[in-house]
Amino acid sequence: MKKKHPHQLKSYRWKGINANGKSVSGQLLALSETEVRDKLKQQRIQVKKLKKRNISFFNKLTQRVKRKDITLLTRQLATMLTTGVPLVQALKLVADNHNKAEMKSILAQIVKSVESGTPLSRAIGAASHHFDSLYIDLVATGEQSGNLAEVFERIAHYREKSEQLKAKVIKALIYPSMVVLTALAVSYLMLTMVIPEFESMFSGFGADLPWFTSQVLHLSHWVQAYSGFVFLALLASLFSLHIARKRSFRIKLISSRAGLKIPVVGTIISKASIAKFSRTLATSFSAGIPILAGLKTSAKTANNIHYQNAIAQVHSDTAAGMPMYIAMRNSDTFPEMVLQMVMIGEESGSLDEMLNRVATIYEFEIDSTVDNLGKILEPMIIIFLGVVVGGLVVAMYLPIFNLMSVLG
C-alpha cells in the first residue's frame, strides 16, 4: 500500500511589493504555502496577499508527477553524481530544467531538507509518496556506504526494467481485448440493426424459415429486449467484484489465481510477476539490504496478490531459518528453473546475479510472447469471427437461398 501524502498541488495567487517598491502580482503552482513564500523571498518580493485555489483538471494532468518522471530523475541524478556533481547542485539543476510544477516543488522540498542536515533518504520519504519504501531503503544504504552514485544507477536500471516489463504486459493485454470487443460490437449491431431489417423482408415471403434462421431471430429479439439489462447487470457484477476484492483478501486471492489461468495472458502475467520479484530482490540484495528486508519489499512490489502471498510465506519460512530455495519450493508457486537458479545462487554466494538472470530470462520470454501474440491468436480470432459473424450472415441468407431454389 502507498502511504498517503498530505500535500497536493495547488494554485497560489499572490500580490506583493518588489525590491523597487512597485506592486507586483502573479500565480504559482506549488505543494505548500511555505514553498511559495520561500520562492518569492528569493526574488526579494514582500508578500501582501496570498490566496490558495484548486488547480484545473488540465493542470492536474499536465503538472502531476508520474512514475516515469521519478525514473528519469533517478537516471539524471545517477549520471550527475557519477561525474562528480555535488548532490544539492544536481537536485537544483534537475529542478531548474524540469517543466512540471509538482516535480519542482518536490525537489525544492528535498533540497531544503538536505541543506538543513536531513539525510537524503529521510528527505525524499517526507517530500513525496512517489518514492516507495524500496527506493528509500536503497538510498539509505547508499548514504551509509558513501556510494550514492552507484545506488542511483542501480535504482534507475531497476525502474527502467520494471517499466519496460509493465509496457510489455499492457501491450499483450490490449490486442486480445480489442479483438473480442470489436467482435462483440459487430455482433450486437448485426443483431439489433441488420437482422431486424431482414426479418421484415422474411415476413413477406409467407414461408417457413429454416431452423437456424429462426434461432438467430429469437436471439435478435432477446438481445433487443434484454441487452440493456444484461449490460447493467455486468457492470454491477464488476463493481461488486471490485468492492469485494477491496474488502476481502480471500476473494482478491481467488480472483488473482483465476486471472493466472487465462490462456496466454495468464502465462504473461505469471512470468511478469516472477521477473519483477527476481529483479526487486536482486537489486535490494546487491545494494546491501538484508535478504529478509529484501523479501518483504519484493512482496509489496509484486503485481499479483497470489505472488504477494507466496513471497510473504517465503519470507516467513526464511526468517525461521529455512534456506530460501526450499521456502520457495514449499510455496508451490515458482517453476523448477527458478528454484534451481536460486539454490545455485545461495550455495555459491551469487544470489543477486542468479536472480538478475532469472529476471532477464523471463523478460526475454515475455518479449518473445508479446511479439508473437498475433501469430498465436490469429487462428483463434479467425475461428471466433468466422463462427460468430459468419454464422449470423449465413442465417440471414439461408431463406433467400431456399427461395431462389424454389423459384428456380
Salt bridges, closest charged atoms under 4 A:
GLU33 OE2 - ARG37 NE 3.12
GLU35 OE2 - LYS39 NZ 3.20
ASP38 OD2 - LYS112 NZ 2.83
ASP69 OD2 - LYS100 NZ 2.79
GLU102 OE2 - HIS130 NE2 3.45
GLU115 OE2 - LYS92 NZ 3.12
GLU150 OE2 - ARG154 NH2 2.96
GLU153 OE1 - ARG75 NH1 2.89
GLU160 OE2 - ARG75 NE 2.96
GLU163 OE2 - ARG67 NE 3.68
GLU199 OE2 - HIS221 NE2 2.80
GLU336 OE2 - ARG329 NH2 2.67
GLU353 OE2 - ARG357 NH2 2.86
GLU363 OE1 - ARG279 NH2 2.71
GLU365 OE1 - LYS271 NZ 2.82
ASP367 OD2 - LYS168 NZ 3.83
ASP371 OD1 - LYS171 NZ 3.94
